[in-house]
Amino acid sequence: MEQTTELPEAKLPGDRIVAKHRTIFSSLPMQIFMIHAVKKPLMMVAGLILDKLPEPTKANTWHPNSHTLIDIRDEFLTHLETDKSLADERIKIIRCAFNFVIILYDFDPPWRWMIDYVLQEALKKTWLPRGYEDTWSNKYTWWRE
């Protein structure tokens, strides 16, 4: 049973979540916390540590699924409009995250099994399309279809 809490209409700039979908994670204090205490340090770590790892390629990885992940990474990155509003540091963290997962997948069997499990289970479930009930996503100019 889905619970919906009636909340007043958003009055704050940037508070773009439809009232019926607002959760603790869409509150302004949580958004500020996520930006400054989570995302910003993660971007710094990506720049300091993950960016030092060699870029996984089909030539330096062995697993066929790693090669598929490399293809997905490369295709995904073509959708980012770098000349629009997406900062280079965000693109760097996205690339580093992809690379980290690919490297883990390629050399570490327990991680490979966990990633495979998540993918297999996701494919068994109902997965709603990108943009599901996002009333603001058409304003993002950095994503190119």
C-alpha positions in Angstrom: 0.0 0.0 0.0 1.5 3.3 -1.1 1.4 6.1 1.4 1.1 9.6 0.2 1.5 12.5 2.6 -0.2 15.7 1.5 2.3 18.5 1.6 1.9 22.2 0.7 3.1 23.2 -2.7 6.8 23.9 -3.0 7.7 27.5 -2.5 11.5 27.3 -2.5 13.5 27.8 -5.7 14.9 24.5 -6.8 12.2 22.5 -4.8 11.0 20.7 -7.9 9.7 17.4 -6.5 6.0 16.8 -7.0 4.3 17.0 -3.6 3.1 13.4 -3.6 6.7 12.2 -4.2 8.5 14.3 -1.6 10.5 12.3 0.9 13.2 13.0 3.5 15.7 12.8 0.6 14.0 15.7 -1.4 14.0 18.1 1.6 16.2 21.1 1.3 18.3 20.2 4.4 19.0 16.7 3.0 19.8 18.2 -0.5 22.3 20.6 1.1 23.8 17.7 3.2 24.1 15.5 0.1 25.8 18.3 -1.9 28.3 19.4 0.7 28.9 16.4 2.9 28.6 13.6 0.4 28.9 14.6 -3.3 31.6 17.2 -2.9 34.0 14.9 -0.9 33.3 12.1 -3.3 34.3 14.3 -6.2 37.5 15.2 -4.4 38.3 11.5 -3.7 37.7 10.7 -7.4 40.1 13.4 -8.4 42.8 12.3 -5.9 42.5 8.6 -6.1 40.3 7.1 -8.7 41.6 9.4 -11.4 45.1 7.9 -10.9 43.9 4.4 -12.0 44.5 3.4 -15.6 41.4 3.7 -17.8 40.0 0.3 -18.4 39.9 -0.6 -22.1 39.2 -3.8 -24.0 42.9 -4.2 -24.4 43.7 -4.2 -20.7 40.7 -6.1 -19.3 39.7 -9.7 -19.9 36.1 -10.4 -19.0 33.5 -10.1 -21.8 31.1 -8.3 -19.4 33.9 -5.8 -18.6 34.0 -5.1 -22.3 30.2 -4.6 -22.4 30.5 -2.2 -19.4 33.3 -0.3 -21.3 30.9 0.0 -24.3 28.1 1.2 -22.0 30.5 3.8 -20.4 31.6 5.1 -23.7 28.1 5.4 -25.1 26.8 7.0 -21.9 29.5 9.6 -22.0 28.4 10.7 -25.5 25.1 11.8 -24.0 26.6 14.4 -21.8 26.6 17.9 -23.2 30.0 19.2 -22.0 29.5 22.6 -23.5 26.3 23.2 -21.5 25.8 23.2 -17.8 27.6 20.0 -16.8 30.9 20.9 -15.1 34.1 19.0 -16.0 34.4 17.9 -12.3 31.0 16.1 -12.6 31.9 14.4 -15.8 35.2 13.3 -14.1 33.3 11.7 -11.2 30.9 9.9 -13.6 33.9 8.6 -15.7 35.7 7.6 -12.5 32.7 5.8 -11.1 32.2 3.8 -14.3 35.9 3.0 -14.4 36.0 1.9 -10.8 33.0 -0.5 -11.4 34.6 -1.9 -14.5 38.0 -2.5 -12.8 36.2 -4.2 -9.8 34.2 -6.3 -12.1 37.2 -7.4 -14.2 39.6 -8.5 -11.4 37.5 -9.2 -8.3 35.1 -12.2 -8.5 33.1 -11.5 -5.3 32.3 -8.0 -6.7 31.6 -9.4 -10.1 29.1 -11.8 -8.5 27.4 -9.0 -6.6 27.1 -6.8 -9.6 25.8 -9.7 -11.7 23.2 -10.4 -9.0 22.0 -6.8 -8.9 21.7 -6.7 -12.7 19.9 -10.1 -12.8 17.4 -9.0 -10.1 16.8 -5.6 -11.7 15.9 -7.4 -15.0 13.4 -9.6 -13.2 11.6 -6.6 -11.6 9.5 -3.8 -13.1 11.9 -1.0 -14.0 10.2 2.2 -15.0 11.6 4.3 -17.8 13.9 7.2 -17.4 12.0 10.4 -16.6 9.1 8.6 -14.9 7.1 11.4 -13.3 10.0 13.8 -13.5 8.3 17.1 -14.3 11.5 19.0 -14.3 13.9 16.7 -16.3 13.1 18.4 -19.6 14.9 21.5 -18.2 18.2 19.6 -18.0 20.2 20.9 -21.0 23.3 18.8 -20.3 21.8 15.4 -21.4 21.7 14.7 -25.1 19.4 12.0 -26.5 
